[in-house]
Amino acid sequence: MINTSSKNDYLPATVQNITLWHYEKDIVHNGDENVQLMKLEEELCEVIEAFCEGHSHEHCKEEIGDMIVVLITLCERRGYSLAECANTAFQKINKRKGKTINGGFVKEEDLK
C-alpha cells in the first residue's frame, strides 16, 4: 500500500495561487505559448544543473517548482487543469508493465 501521507496535501491551494498569479500578470491571455515552451526547456535545464551540480535541496525544489509554474501556465492557456493532465498521464502509466533498470523504469515492450 502506498503511504498517502504526503507533503502534496497543500498542492491544490498552491496551484490555485499560481493560477491566480498568472491571470494577474496577464500571462494566460496575452502570453505566447512558444515562449512558455522555451521557458519550460530552460527550467528543465536548470533542474538538471541543480541536481548534477549537487545544489542544496532548497535550490533543487525551487527549480522543480519553476517548471511546475510554467506547466500550469501551459495548462491554463489550453483550458486544462494540472490535475487532469497528471491524471491522464497516470491512467496511461498505471497498468504499465516493465521493470526498473539502472534507476529508470523500462516499459515491457521496450525490454524485447
N, C-alpha and C positions, 0 to 999 in steps of 0.2 A: 504494500500500500504506500502511496506517495504521501509524504508529510505535507499537509495542507496549511500548516502554519507558515506564513511567508511574509517577507518584507514587502511583497507586492500588494498587501492589503490597502495601502493608500494610493495605489496606482490610478483608480478612477478619478479621484479628486485632482491629482497631478495632471492627468491627461486633459481634464476639463480646464484647468488653469492655463495650460499651454495652448489649448484650442482658443480660449478667450484672448490670450496674448496675440495669437496670430491674427485674429479679427481686429483687435485694437491697432495693430501695426499695419493693417490692410494688406497683409501678405497673401491671404487666401484669394481675394478677388483680383488684386492688381499685381500679384507676384507672377513670376514666369516659371512655369513648370520645368523647363530645361535648366534654368538657373538652379532650381531646387535639386534637380537630379545631379548636377555638378557639385552642389554643396554636399549632397549625400556621399558622393565619392570622396570628396575632401575629408569629410568627417570619418569615413571608414579608414582612410589612410592615417588619420590622427589616432584612431583606436589601435591600429596595428602598431604604429610607432610607440604609443604609450605602453603597450604590452611587451613589445620586443625590447624596448629600452629599459624595462623594469621600473617604470614610474610608480608612484605611490598609488595605493588603492583609490584614494580620493580623486586623483587625476584620471585614472582609468575609468572610474564611474562617471566623471564629468564628460569624458569623450564619448562614452556609450550613450549618455543622456543627450548629447548634441545630436547624435544620429537619430534618436527617438523623436526629438523635436522636429527634425526635417521630415521624418516619416509621417508624423502627424499632419504636417503641412500638406504633404502629397495626398494623404487620405482625405483631408478636408476639401482640397481642390477637386477631387474626383467624386465627392459625396459618399465616401466610405468612412467607417469608423476603424480606429486602430484595433478594437476588439474583434470586429468581424473579419478583418484581414488576418489577424492572428488565428482566429477560429478556423478560417478557410484553410490556412496552412496546416493547422493541427489535424483537421479532418483528413487531409492528404497524407500526413506522415503517421497518423495514429496506428494504423494497422500495417504499416510497412514492416517488412521482414528484412533481416540482414544482420550484420554484426559489426562491432566496433573493432577497427584495425588501426593501429598506430594513432590512437586517440580520436579517430573520426569514424562516424557511422557510415558504413558502405551498404547500399541497398542490395538486396538479394540478387536482383537481375544484373547488377554490376559485378557480382562475385564470379559470374560464369565466364 
